[in-house]
Amino acid sequence: MEVGCGPVPVGLLGKAQRSVKMGKTHRAFFGVDKSLDVEKLLKKAKVKRLPENLFLSRNCAIRALKGIVPESMDIIFGSYLWNSLARDRASCALEGRTCEAAFFELAGRALKPGGRLVLVQDKGHVPYLRSCASAFGACFHSVEIPDEAAKKSPAKFIRWKSTLELRQERVSEYIKKKSTAKGELEKLVRRGVVKDMQDAAKPTIIIMRKPKPGEQQERVIYISPEDALRLLARLLMRK
């Protein structure tokens, strides 16, 4: 399931089509985005209909996850969700919870034991996301996306932060928009979470794995450098 897949999720369609060609019709793919446009997708992909294993929903993340059968998902993927989650507040009954808390709770419910929640966010968000993983007992790992890989990403939000100069621009915009932003970034630097304020805007892949029954919780996932590079390549190529 890709949350915030964009209005024309060509990559998700391609994955579903490849799965059918390989005979893996049992694999289902779900795409969720409030701006989905299926007609544009069909036109751009030059196909008449969606494959039977692809399900698209024009909806917000919270509402879509509420409708997912518990423990039915292997992977839930989302890239730079925070702003869209904040916009969902008005349309979702959160019962006093923050949008982020509701998202993690619902994603944890939807994942199978051993399933993974994979997010792309700025490096400065890693401490908060680590605490979220701990709250629902998930194993946690994070991998920075190298600039050369970020430049080739199909996701514009990752490309917008693929060089030091671009990250400086994003940080300057953030400080102008939010009065407490500079203090928050300086605190991250003092804590050693990031090297400098620009480093806080470095695109980072966060992996949270739901424990299997009887498995020790709040355990760190250890991934070799070779496996990390293979994982990055697969995620950036939307595989």
N, C-alpha and C positions, 0 to 999 in steps of 0.2 A: 504494500500500500504506500503510495506517495501522496503525502499531504502537502498541498500547495504546489500541485504539479504544473500550474500555469494554464492559460487559456487554450493552448494548442500543444498538448503533451505528445509530441512525435516520438520522443525517446521511449515513453511508456508503451505506446502502440507498437513500436519496433520490438520491444521485449516480448510482448504478447504474441506477435506474429512469429518470432523466432522459436518460441516455445511450442507453438502449434506445428511448425515445420519439423521440429525435432521429435514430435510425437508425445510431447509432455503436456497433453491437454488438461491434465489434472491441476496444473499450476494456474492459479487465477491472479490477475493483476487489477488493483483498484487505484483509481486516480481521483483526487478530491481538490476542487478549487472553486471559489465563488465566481470566477470569471470564465469558467469553461465554455468553449464554443465548439461543439461536436461537428457542426457543418464545416467550419473552417479547418478543423483537423482532417476530416475526410477529403476535403478539397486539396489541402497541402500534401497529404500522403498519397493522393491519387488512388483512393480505394472507395468502393461503394458502401461498405458496411464495416462495422467494428468486428473483430474476432470474438467468438463466443466466450473466450476466457478473459476479456477486458471489460471492466465495469467502471463507468465514469459517473461522478456525482457533482452537480453544481451546488456546492454547499460549503459551509465553514467547517473547520477542522473539528471543533467541539461537537457539533451536531452529527457530523459523519461518524465520529468515533462512538458516540452514544448508540448508534444503530448497528454497530459491528457485533457479531456473535462473540461472546467471551472465549478467549484462548483459541482463536481461529487464525491468527496472523503469524507468519514466520518473520517478516521484516516490515517495519514501518519506517519510512524515510521522509525527512523534511529538511528544507534548506531555508535558513533565515526566516523563521516563523514568527518571531516575537512581535513584530509590528502588526502582522495580520491577526495574531491572537488577541492583541489589545483591541483591535477594531471589532472583534467578535463579542466583546463584553456586552454590548447593548442588546444583541440578538439572542443571547444564550442565558438560560437560568442557571447561574453558577452557585447559588445557595451560600453566598458569603465567601466562596473561595476565589483565589486569583485565577486568571485565565491559564497561567502556566501550571498551577497546581491541578486544575481540572484536566488539562491536557495530559499530564504525566499519569494521573490516576486512570484516565480512560485508556490511554495507550498501554499501560501496564495490564489492564484488564483484558484488552483485545489480543495481546501477544500470547502465543503458546509458551509453555515452559521451555526455556532455551532460546526463545525468540529474541530478536534484536530491535532496538530503537536506535536508528542512525540519524544523527542531526549534523548540519553544518551551521556553525555560528562563529562569532568572533572569539579569539583566544581569551579575551577579557571575561567572557561568560563561563569559562571552564570551572572556576570554583563553585559558582552557583549551580551549574548543571551536575557537578559531582555531588553536591548536597541533595539535589533532587533524586539522583540515582540511589543514594543511600537511604532516602526516605521510603522508597518502595523496594528496597533490598536488591537492587540491580548491581551486577558487576559493571565496572566502568573502565573505559580506555579513551584516550584522545590522541589524535595525530594531526600535526600542522600540515596544511597543504603547501607544498613548495611553490614558489612564485611561477616557475616555468609551467607547472601543471595547472595552476590557477588561471593563467593567461589563456589556456586552451579549453577551459571549462565551458559547457553549454549554458551554464547559469550566469546571468549578467551580474548578480549580486556578488558572486565570487570573482568575476573578472574585474569588477569595480575596485577590488582591494588586492590586486595581483602584483602591485609594485609599491615600493616605499613611498613614492610621490603620491600615488592614489590613496594610500592609507593615511597620509598626512592630510589630504583634502577631506577625507571622511571624518577624521578626528576633529578637524577645525569646524566642520559643519555641525558635528555633535555638540561641541562646546558652545557654539553660538545658540543652538536650539534649547539646550538644557543648562540652567544656571549652576547645578551641582555637578555637572559632568567632569570638569577639570579636577575637582577634589576627589571624585571617585576613581579617576584614572591614576592620579598621583598615589592614591592609597594602594592600588594594584602594583604599582612600581615599587613602593616601599616594602610590600609584602613579598616581593620577588616572584610574583605571578607572571609578570611580563618585564621585558628589559627596559622598555620606554613606552610612552603613550601610543606611538604608532604601532608598536608590537601588539597592543591590545586589540587592534583591528585586523589582525592576521586571521584569514579564514582557517578554521580548524574543524576536523571531523571528530565527532563525539559518538562513541559506541556504548550503548547500555544493553546488557544482556539479562533477561529475566531468568532467575535461577530455576533449576529443575527441582522437583520435590526432594527434600532431604539434602540438597546441596548447600554448602556454607554460603551465607549471604554476605553482601558488602565486600566481596572479594575483587581484587583488581584483575583485569584480563591482561595477560602478558603476551605481547605480539612481537615477533622478531622483526628487525628492520626490513628483511626481504619480504616477509608477509605483509608488512605495513605498506610497502611500495606496490605490491600486487593489489592490495585492497584499495588503495588510492586510485590506481589505474582503472579498476573495475567500476568504482563509484563515479569517477569523473567521466567515464565513457557511458554512464547510465546502464551498465550491465548488472 
